[in-house]
Amino acid sequence: MSTSITNLLIDLIKTAGVVLVFAYLVTRAGFFTDLLERRPNYKNRLITIVIFGALSVFGTYGGVSLPSGAIANIRDLGPIIAGLAGGPIVGLGAGLIGGVQRYFMGGFVAVSSSSVTVLAGLAAGLIHVLKKGNFPRIWVVMFFTACVEAFLMGFTLLISTPFDTALETVKEVAIPMIAANAAGAGIFTFIIHNLTKERKNAAEKEKYRTELEHKQYEIETARNIQKSFLPDSEPRIEGFDIAAITVPALEVGGDFYDFIPISQDRWGFVIADVSGKGFPAALFMALSRTCVRAYAVGKTTASEAICMANSLISLDDKTDMFVTLFYAMLDTKNKQLHYVNAGHNPPIVLGRPKGTLVILSAKGIALGVMPDINLEEKEITLHKGETVLLYTDGVTESINMKNEQFGQARLIKLVEDNQSLSAHELIGLIEQEVIAFSAGQPQFDDLTLMVMKVLK
């Protein structure tokens, strides 16, 4: 490439650089963004025609005058981008502004130059229609722009006179103009695609943020609904100190406990663990808790209440889920505990003479497995100073970094060493020790505790 052609190309690229800086700002304006997002209207089309028509005029004045009187320029860049973004009317309008201005500048190539500028905008608009408003890829825009400039050279040779002068002019400007316009169109397209990508990413982030907020709201609502199924507070029973807590492993859980007033001197105590975790377990927990409550009131025995609750749970269960459950009826006057154990971790009675303890085990299977079950009912008499500890496997099966379980033995020793604490204090201590034990590990399962201390 000769030095003159190289210098010409450099001058054109400088002009294109000025245009593109301006274009970068314009493409972020609302009117242009509306076109890119296929929201055309009279106003944004008119503004685009004027702005990119002005760019076409600037492309002419920013061109390089040649000794032959021709001007090497990037005039067609404005109409091409306008047409690709806004369609045939917009491309034609911008092309007319640039083309008419070039025609009145005169010169032996005025007709060919001005005509091709108008046609460039119109042709670009037709591509917009074919692409259904999608801005073409970079290589497509660059190839199209190069073809437009090549057509300009051929059209100039065809209609301009004298032919020899036209030929010399075309030889001088062809390579720089094709290269400069194609490069400018490519960079312009790159800017537009980046803008589209930025807006798409921003829209996706906003959508994700909105969905996340909505999900968090739903989770919080579900958590509050589940909390509403749990007792607001522990019952105040003369001679007893009672406390309970549940900590779900996920946003909501399948463990639950309940205090059921059966009659003036009788209370029902429930602790249960639904198979699984999260929302399915929480829904099954609500079903199970409602069924147990419905049949606990008015039934004479613990086994009768839970067997009837199981029948209803099994009838409504379409998920193959089940629930392990311990249910006890406390006679507050006689301090007698009548209980059944439906496959649950057996509670422990501590504080008996000589340090002995009682495991409240009884024959039975989990609820929801089959409609007809038999549960062994047992009874025990409680005495002053004794502590009844009810828990789910989320306590004893919590694991540490060595993959060791917290275990029943550690739980029993912790309670034995701290029987002077109140029920609330003891539960708080157990929770704290379990969390400390499994530090660094995710919570294994829902954690639920109930403590009943006999005061007199």
VEXTORGU-701933 format. One line per 4 residues: their letters; for each residue x, y, z of C-alpha. Coordinates in Angstrom, 2 decimals. Example, Ala and Ser with C-alpha at 12.3 -4.5 7.8 and 13.67 -1.06 7.14 Angstrom:
as	12.30:-4.50:7.80  13.67:-1.06:7.14
This chain:
msts	0.00:0.00:0.00  1.42:3.41:-1.01  2.22:6.09:1.54  -0.58:8.36:0.23
itnl	-3.16:5.60:0.62  -1.88:4.79:4.11  -2.11:8.43:5.15  -5.59:8.65:3.68
lidl	-6.70:5.60:5.62  -5.28:7.04:8.86  -7.12:10.32:8.31  -10.38:8.46:7.71
ikta	-9.92:6.33:10.82  -9.37:9.50:12.87  -12.65:10.86:11.54  -14.36:7.55:12.30
gvvl	-12.99:7.70:15.84  -14.64:11.07:16.45  -17.90:9.78:15.02  -17.80:6.64:17.14
vfay	-17.19:8.52:20.40  -20.23:10.58:19.60  -22.12:7.44:18.58  -21.23:5.73:21.86
lvtr	-23.03:8.48:23.72  -25.97:8.54:21.31  -26.56:4.78:21.50  -27.10:5.08:25.23
agff	-29.78:7.70:24.78  -33.36:6.67:25.38  -34.58:7.20:21.82  -31.97:4.82:20.37
tdll	-32.43:2.24:23.10  -36.15:2.17:22.36  -35.38:1.36:18.73  -32.99:-1.44:19.67
errp	-35.61:-2.89:22.02  -38.25:-2.74:19.26  -40.32:0.07:20.69  -40.34:2.44:17.69
nykn	-42.54:5.51:17.61  -42.75:8.74:15.65  -40.57:10.64:18.07  -37.62:8.26:18.38
rlit	-37.60:7.58:14.64  -37.47:11.30:13.86  -34.68:11.91:16.37  -32.67:9.00:14.95
ivif	-33.08:10.34:11.39  -31.85:13.78:12.42  -28.95:12.54:14.57  -27.63:9.98:12.10
gals	-28.29:12.29:9.17  -26.04:14.77:10.99  -23.44:12.02:11.39  -23.57:11.48:7.65
vfgt	-22.99:15.21:7.04  -20.11:15.16:9.52  -18.70:12.11:7.72  -18.54:14.18:4.53
yggv	-16.99:17.26:6.11  -14.60:15.07:8.05  -13.46:13.41:4.86  -10.27:14.06:2.96
slps	-10.41:16.15:-0.25  -8.45:14.74:-3.17  -6.77:16.64:-6.03  -9.44:15.25:-8.38
gaia	-12.16:17.01:-6.39  -13.55:13.82:-4.90  -13.83:13.35:-1.14  -12.75:10.17:0.63
nird	-15.19:9.91:3.54  -17.31:7.80:5.91  -20.57:9.52:4.98  -22.48:6.25:4.46
lgpi	-21.81:5.05:8.02  -24.60:7.12:9.60  -27.44:6.00:7.26  -26.29:2.36:7.43
iagl	-26.42:2.24:11.24  -29.69:4.20:11.30  -31.30:1.77:8.86  -30.06:-1.31:10.68
aggp	-31.40:0.04:13.98  -34.64:1.68:12.89  -35.75:0.20:9.60  -36.20:1.49:6.00
ivgl	-37.86:4.83:6.83  -35.20:5.76:9.37  -32.34:4.63:7.11  -33.82:6.46:4.11
gagl	-34.35:9.64:6.13  -30.78:9.72:7.42  -29.50:8.87:3.92  -31.47:11.72:2.37
iggv	-29.96:14.23:4.79  -26.42:13.07:4.08  -27.07:12.53:0.35  -28.72:15.91:-0.32
qryf	-25.96:17.71:1.53  -23.32:15.87:-0.55  -25.16:16.57:-3.80  -25.15:20.33:-3.24
mggf	-21.43:20.26:-2.55  -21.05:19.50:-6.25  -18.23:17.76:-8.05  -18.16:15.23:-10.83
vavs	-18.99:12.37:-8.40  -21.79:14.25:-6.61  -24.59:12.22:-8.21  -23.06:8.80:-7.58
sssv	-21.97:9.66:-4.01  -25.27:11.18:-2.94  -27.32:8.41:-4.60  -25.41:5.62:-2.87
tvla	-25.74:7.33:0.52  -29.53:7.30:0.16  -29.54:3.70:-1.12  -27.22:2.60:1.72
glaa	-29.71:3.77:4.36  -32.63:2.16:2.52  -30.83:-1.16:2.00  -29.78:-1.25:5.65
glih	-33.42:-0.69:6.59  -34.45:-3.68:4.50  -31.93:-5.82:6.38  -33.56:-4.58:9.60
vlkk	-36.88:-5.92:8.30  -35.37:-9.25:7.24  -33.74:-9.64:10.66  -37.07:-8.80:12.36
gnfp	-35.52:-5.92:14.24  -32.49:-7.85:15.52  -29.26:-5.96:14.95  -26.99:-8.11:12.72
riwv	-23.70:-9.62:13.79  -20.48:-7.66:13.39  -19.19:-9.56:10.36  -22.55:-9.15:8.59
vmff	-22.53:-5.37:9.13  -18.90:-5.05:8.05  -19.48:-7.15:4.93  -22.60:-5.19:4.03
tacv	-20.80:-1.86:4.50  -17.86:-3.03:2.36  -20.32:-4.06:-0.35  -21.99:-0.63:-0.20
eafl	-18.65:1.13:-0.67  -17.64:-1.29:-3.44  -20.97:-0.54:-5.15  -20.22:3.17:-4.81
mgft	-16.92:2.68:-6.62  -18.57:0.72:-9.41  -21.47:3.17:-9.71  -19.03:6.06:-9.86
llis	-17.15:4.43:-12.75  -20.45:3.75:-14.49  -21.97:7.25:-14.51  -19.16:9.72:-13.80
tpfd	-17.29:11.55:-16.53  -14.63:11.89:-17.65  -14.02:8.15:-17.11  -10.25:8.47:-16.79
tale	-10.59:10.94:-13.92  -13.23:8.75:-12.27  -10.93:5.72:-12.61  -8.00:7.52:-11.01
tvke	-10.22:8.70:-8.19  -11.60:5.23:-7.53  -8.10:3.75:-7.51  -7.06:6.31:-4.91
vaip	-10.02:6.10:-2.54  -11.41:2.55:-2.92  -9.27:0.71:-0.37  -9.22:3.45:2.30
miaa	-12.97:4.12:2.06  -13.97:0.45:2.08  -11.64:-0.28:4.99  -12.56:2.82:7.03
naag	-16.33:2.45:6.58  -16.28:-1.31:7.26  -14.10:-0.81:10.36  -16.30:2.02:11.60
agif	-19.44:-0.06:11.07  -17.83:-3.01:12.87  -16.86:-0.91:15.87  -20.26:0.76:15.89
tfii	-21.94:-2.68:15.86  -19.65:-3.83:18.66  -20.79:-0.86:20.75  -24.44:-1.61:20.04
hnlt	-24.10:-5.30:20.87  -22.32:-4.42:24.12  -25.11:-2.00:24.95  -27.74:-4.65:24.21
kerk	-25.84:-7.17:26.30  -25.49:-4.73:29.18  -29.20:-3.95:29.16  -30.08:-7.64:28.88
naae	-27.81:-8.48:31.80  -29.25:-5.61:33.79  -32.78:-6.80:33.01  -31.89:-10.37:33.98
keky	-30.30:-9.18:37.22  -33.38:-7.13:38.01  -35.60:-10.10:37.20  -33.44:-12.35:39.36
rtel	-33.49:-9.80:42.18  -37.27:-9.52:41.95  -37.69:-13.30:41.87  -35.29:-13.65:44.79
ehkq	-37.21:-11.09:46.80  -40.46:-12.83:45.92  -39.00:-16.19:46.88  -37.65:-14.81:50.13
yeie	-41.07:-13.35:50.84  -42.70:-16.72:50.14  -40.14:-18.49:52.33  -40.67:-16.01:55.13
tarn	-44.42:-16.41:54.77  -44.08:-20.20:54.85  -41.83:-19.93:57.92  -44.37:-17.73:59.67
iqks	-47.21:-20.08:58.75  -45.27:-23.02:60.09  -44.47:-21.15:63.27  -48.18:-20.52:63.68
flpd	-48.66:-24.30:63.90  -46.32:-24.45:66.89  -47.47:-23.41:70.37  -47.03:-19.73:71.16
sepr	-45.71:-20.66:74.60  -45.29:-23.59:76.92  -48.21:-24.46:79.20  -48.01:-23.34:82.83
iegf	-48.74:-26.45:84.85  -48.42:-26.35:88.60  -45.50:-28.48:89.75  -43.86:-28.64:86.31
diaa	-41.31:-26.58:84.39  -41.67:-27.10:80.64  -39.78:-25.72:77.63  -39.41:-26.64:73.96
itvp	-37.58:-25.47:70.84  -37.29:-26.45:67.19  -34.57:-25.31:64.77  -35.16:-26.29:61.11
alev	-32.18:-27.32:59.00  -33.63:-25.43:56.03  -35.96:-22.45:55.82  -38.80:-24.63:57.05
ggdf	-38.69:-28.07:58.59  -40.54:-31.29:59.34  -40.01:-31.50:63.10  -42.75:-30.29:65.42
ydfi	-43.87:-30.37:69.00  -47.19:-29.59:70.58  -48.98:-29.13:73.90  -52.61:-30.22:73.77
pisq	-55.06:-29.35:76.55  -57.20:-32.48:76.84  -59.13:-31.74:80.02  -58.68:-29.78:83.22
drwg	-56.10:-32.17:84.64  -54.71:-33.75:81.50  -52.29:-32.48:78.86  -51.02:-34.10:75.69
fvia	-47.35:-33.74:74.75  -46.15:-34.43:71.20  -42.74:-34.47:69.57  -42.43:-35.67:65.99
dvsg	-40.08:-35.89:63.04  -41.33:-36.04:59.44  -39.19:-37.90:56.91  -37.25:-35.46:54.74
kgfp	-36.66:-31.74:55.10  -37.79:-28.45:53.58  -41.21:-27.57:52.15  -42.54:-31.14:51.53
aalf	-41.74:-32.07:55.13  -43.27:-28.82:56.39  -46.54:-29.54:54.56  -46.65:-33.10:55.87
mals	-45.86:-31.76:59.33  -48.91:-29.48:59.16  -51.11:-32.43:58.13  -49.75:-34.66:60.88
rtcv	-50.02:-32.06:63.60  -53.63:-31.25:62.63  -54.62:-34.94:62.65  -53.01:-35.60:66.03
raya	-54.68:-32.55:67.57  -58.06:-33.52:66.13  -58.03:-36.99:67.71  -56.14:-36.25:70.93
vgkt	-58.96:-34.22:72.44  -61.66:-36.41:73.98  -59.91:-39.76:73.54  -59.47:-41.85:76.66
tase	-56.12:-43.41:75.79  -52.95:-42.28:74.07  -52.89:-45.29:71.73  -56.49:-44.71:70.62
aicm	-55.78:-41.06:69.76  -52.63:-41.75:67.74  -53.98:-44.83:65.93  -56.98:-42.81:64.72
ansl	-54.70:-39.93:63.70  -52.59:-42.42:61.73  -55.66:-43.61:59.82  -56.37:-40.07:58.64
isld	-52.69:-39.35:57.86  -52.40:-42.55:55.80  -55.63:-41.75:53.94  -54.38:-38.29:52.89
dktd	-50.74:-39.26:52.28  -49.96:-39.49:48.54  -46.24:-38.85:48.90  -44.99:-41.99:50.72
mfvt	-43.77:-39.76:53.51  -44.09:-40.79:57.15  -43.67:-39.29:60.59  -42.12:-40.73:63.73
lfya	-43.91:-39.49:66.82  -43.91:-39.74:70.59  -47.17:-38.87:72.31  -47.76:-38.75:76.05
mldt	-50.81:-37.88:78.14  -49.88:-36.30:81.45  -52.22:-36.65:84.43  -51.13:-33.51:86.28
knkq	-52.74:-34.55:89.60  -51.21:-38.00:89.84  -48.10:-37.14:87.82  -48.71:-40.17:85.63
lhyv	-47.50:-40.25:82.03  -49.34:-42.53:79.58  -47.41:-42.73:76.33  -46.99:-44.39:72.93
nagh	-43.98:-44.33:70.67  -44.56:-44.47:66.91  -41.01:-45.25:65.81  -39.52:-42.14:67.43
nppi	-36.32:-41.64:69.43  -37.42:-42.76:72.91  -37.41:-39.92:75.46  -35.33:-40.23:78.61
vlgr	-36.29:-39.73:82.26  -33.31:-38.62:84.37  -32.83:-37.71:88.03  -34.02:-40.98:89.53
pkgt	-32.44:-42.36:92.69  -28.88:-43.70:92.39  -28.50:-42.01:89.01  -30.66:-44.48:87.13
lvil	-32.57:-43.42:84.07  -35.60:-44.68:82.21  -35.90:-44.94:78.43  -39.50:-44.38:77.32
sakg	-39.55:-46.98:74.59  -42.67:-48.79:73.39  -43.56:-50.97:70.42  -44.89:-49.11:67.41
ialg	-44.19:-47.98:63.85  -44.14:-44.58:62.19  -47.40:-42.93:61.20  -48.40:-42.85:57.55
vmpd	-46.79:-46.17:56.66  -50.05:-48.16:56.77  -53.63:-47.30:57.69  -54.05:-49.84:60.53
inle	-51.38:-50.01:63.22  -51.10:-51.16:66.81  -49.22:-49.06:69.32  -48.14:-50.32:72.72
ekei	-49.23:-47.94:75.46  -47.20:-47.68:78.64  -47.29:-45.53:81.73  -44.82:-44.15:84.22
tlhk	-45.19:-42.15:87.40  -43.00:-39.08:87.68  -41.41:-37.83:90.88  -40.02:-34.58:92.18
getv	-36.57:-33.73:90.79  -36.93:-35.83:87.65  -36.37:-34.49:84.15  -38.07:-35.85:81.04
llyt	-36.08:-35.14:77.86  -37.77:-35.48:74.45  -35.73:-34.95:71.29  -35.44:-35.70:67.57
dgvt	-32.50:-37.35:65.81  -31.30:-33.94:64.64  -29.79:-33.65:68.14  -28.07:-37.01:68.59
esin	-27.08:-37.46:64.92  -25.41:-34.06:64.49  -21.88:-34.67:63.25  -18.58:-32.87:63.70
mkne	-15.59:-32.40:61.42  -14.38:-35.94:62.32  -17.72:-37.36:61.18  -18.55:-38.29:64.78
qfgq	-22.13:-38.08:66.04  -23.17:-36.07:69.08  -24.83:-39.23:70.35  -27.25:-40.16:73.09
arli	-24.54:-40.74:75.72  -23.18:-37.21:75.36  -26.72:-35.81:75.53  -27.53:-37.77:78.70
klve	-24.32:-36.68:80.43  -24.97:-33.05:79.51  -28.42:-33.18:81.12  -27.20:-35.09:84.19
dnqs	-24.45:-32.54:84.79  -26.85:-29.60:84.56  -30.09:-30.70:86.20  -30.08:-27.63:88.40
lsah	-30.85:-25.48:85.37  -34.40:-24.49:84.47  -36.08:-26.16:81.51  -35.41:-23.11:79.28
elig	-31.79:-22.88:80.41  -31.23:-26.59:79.84  -32.66:-26.47:76.33  -30.53:-23.42:75.53
lieq	-27.42:-25.24:76.79  -28.14:-28.37:74.73  -28.70:-26.30:71.58  -25.48:-24.39:72.21
evia	-23.47:-27.59:72.76  -24.84:-29.27:69.64  -24.02:-26.21:67.50  -20.51:-26.01:68.98
fsag	-19.99:-29.75:68.45  -20.90:-29.59:64.76  -19.12:-26.27:64.07  -17.93:-26.13:60.47
qpqf	-20.53:-28.65:59.34  -23.94:-27.82:57.86  -26.88:-28.60:60.12  -27.62:-32.27:59.55
ddlt	-31.31:-32.29:60.30  -34.09:-30.37:61.99  -33.36:-30.10:65.70  -36.19:-30.27:68.22
lmvm	-36.09:-30.52:72.00  -38.64:-30.64:74.82  -37.83:-30.68:78.52  -40.26:-31.38:81.34
kvlk	-38.94:-30.94:84.86  -40.94:-32.15:87.87  -40.72:-29.49:90.58  -42.80:-31.06:93.35
